[in-house]
Amino acid sequence: MAKGKLEYFYADDTKTHSQEPNLNKNDLKVTLGINNHGEKVLLDVNVNKSWSDMNEEIEKQKIIRSDACLIADAELELRKALSFLTMSSF
């Protein structure tokens, strides 16, 4: 777990093949932060959950500043889910 409030964090997702019946792909989501020492730290990872679910888990940690810079692609669901960020971050 990262210590202090993070100023930068990364979020991305990818699809992976599934071995489960009736499920062709898995949706893997990952968020990373950069701590005060410049090291990347894992904030959250999940499979087949929404960005909103991930937002709830990250928000509980209270380690990302409200004016933090998100580094990600332009996925609209991700932007909408990160409600703890101020709009100027987008």
Summary of the structure (lengths in Angstrom):
residues: 90
radius of gyration: 13.7
end to end distance: 25.1
largest distance: 44.3
contacts: 228
relative contact order: 0.25
helix: 22%
strand: 42%
